[in-house]
Amino acid sequence: MVDPAWIRQVAATGQTQVSPMLGGPGEAAHAIMLGYPIMSLENQVVGVLGLSVHLEALELALGSIPLPPGSVVTLTDQNSVSWPAASMPGSTSAGPSPLRPSAANPRTCRQR
């Protein structure tokens, strides 16, 4: 669940925001939220539109796009936490997706 303080921040600043990653180690799903302020004709914030990006689904979608060998797609949240969303054969990625913890990669994400 997204932090209500984050939604208030989008409304207060009137700027598009990216949330911290939702979901942690061992959880089935991970997501980020994109927050967009909704402005009135008088240029006042009247609401916030939130778009949830399910990272495992995004990883599958990106994996179906033909990218050159060695390509790596990386996502970064508002706290500069990065993780590879997809990698192609021959990439220099450091192993399995951190979205799926393993013995070789017990963390859910890594700080850049």
C-alpha positions in Angstrom: 0.0 0.0 0.0 1.3 3.4 -0.9 2.1 5.9 1.9 -0.6 8.6 2.2 2.1 11.1 2.9 3.5 10.4 -0.6 0.1 11.2 -2.1 0.0 14.4 -0.1 3.5 15.3 -1.3 2.3 15.0 -5.0 -0.6 17.3 -4.2 1.5 19.8 -2.2 4.2 20.1 -4.8 2.1 19.9 -7.9 4.8 17.8 -9.5 4.9 14.3 -10.9 6.4 11.8 -8.4 7.7 8.2 -8.4 7.1 6.3 -5.1 9.6 4.1 -3.3 9.3 0.4 -4.3 6.3 -1.3 -2.7 6.8 -4.9 -1.6 9.8 -6.3 0.0 11.9 -9.5 0.3 9.8 -12.6 0.1 6.6 -10.8 -1.1 4.8 -12.1 -4.1 4.5 -8.7 -5.9 6.5 -5.5 -6.2 5.3 -2.2 -7.7 6.0 1.5 -7.9 3.5 4.2 -8.1 3.6 7.2 -10.5 1.7 10.2 -9.1 0.3 12.9 -11.3 -1.3 16.1 -9.9 -4.6 16.9 -11.5 -4.8 20.7 -12.1 -7.9 22.9 -12.3 -8.4 25.6 -15.0 -7.1 28.0 -12.3 -3.9 26.0 -12.0 -4.8 24.6 -8.5 -4.2 20.9 -7.6 -7.7 19.3 -7.3 -6.6 15.7 -7.1 -3.9 13.1 -7.7 -3.9 10.4 -10.3 -1.9 7.3 -9.3 -0.6 4.7 -11.7 0.6 1.4 -10.3 3.4 -0.3 -12.2 3.5 -4.0 -11.4 7.2 -4.8 -11.7 7.0 -8.5 -12.4 4.5 -7.9 -15.2 6.7 -5.1 -16.6 9.7 -7.5 -16.5 7.7 -10.1 -18.6 6.6 -7.4 -21.1 10.2 -6.0 -21.5 11.5 -9.6 -21.9 9.3 -9.9 -25.1 10.8 -6.8 -26.7 13.7 -7.7 -29.1 16.7 -5.7 -27.7 20.3 -6.0 -28.8 22.4 -8.7 -27.0 23.9 -7.3 -23.8 21.0 -4.8 -23.2 19.9 -4.2 -19.6 16.8 -2.2 -18.7 17.1 -0.7 -15.2 14.4 1.0 -13.1 15.1 3.5 -10.3 12.7 4.7 -7.6 12.6 8.1 -5.8 15.2 6.8 -3.3 17.7 5.9 -6.1 17.1 2.2 -5.4 17.7 0.5 -8.8 17.1 -3.0 -10.0 17.3 -4.6 -13.5 13.8 -5.0 -15.0 15.0 -7.1 -17.9 18.3 -8.3 -19.4 19.1 -10.0 -22.7 21.4 -12.9 -23.3 25.0 -11.8 -23.3 24.3 -8.9 -20.9 26.7 -8.0 -18.1 23.9 -8.0 -15.5 25.0 -9.2 -12.1 22.7 -12.3 -12.1 19.1 -13.1 -11.5 16.5 -10.4 -11.1 16.5 -8.9 -7.6 12.7 -9.0 -7.8 13.0 -12.7 -7.2 15.3 -13.4 -4.2 17.6 -16.4 -4.5 20.5 -17.9 -2.6 22.8 -15.9 -5.0 20.8 -12.7 -4.6 19.0 -12.6 -1.2 18.1 -8.9 -1.4 15.0 -7.6 -3.2 16.8 -4.6 -4.6 20.2 -2.9 -4.4 21.3 0.6 -3.7 23.1 2.4 -6.5 
